[in-house]
Amino acid sequence: MPGVPEPEDRPVRSKPLLLLDVDGVLNPFAAGCVVPPGFTEHTLQGYRVLLTPRHGRWLDPLADRFEFVWATTWEEDANTLIAPLVGLPTDLPVVSFADADVKRPGTWKLPAVAAFVGDRPAAWIDDDLGRDADEWAAARSVPTLLLRADPGVGLVRRHIDALERFARRLSDGSAVER
């Protein structure tokens, strides 16, 4: 039909990004010497890491609504070492922090994350989000959700619930709180 674009000519609406940290989110490293119920202790690259497949089961249904991205100092190693142990795909994109200034005041990951997400809607869960991250999220022209994790507890069900609400609001076009 003239004037109606063919499916391959229609703009593709990409999914919002879900930026995942490992330490403090999937790995409650500040839990002390206690291994929380449901978690298993691993030694990865010489570090004590606590992981649970429950996180993968919680995140899996969100894969239809978000593009998962590693935003962790584990970088590519998250795909090979962390993903198989929690049940996430092993080929997720990775934010590179190679040029990041870890001594930068505020949220040291922010410049790399901001460059990576560009103008795409995004949700970011991390245990180290400062006021500058809030200001960045508020100033963006696209919906942005920041979720803070307690590094001694990590990802909890309320984070997943917030991500589900965010995805619903994006899909129905309603306003999204930041």
Secondary structure, DSSP 8 states (H G I E B T S, - for coil): -TTS--GGGS------EEEE-SBTTTB-GGGTT---TT-EEEEETTEEEEE-HHHHHHHGGGGGT-EEEE-STTTTHIIIIIHHHHT--S---B---TT--TTSSS-TTHHHHHHHHTTS-EEEEES---HHHHHHHHH-SS-EEEEE-BTTTBS-HHHHHHHHHHHHHHHHT-----
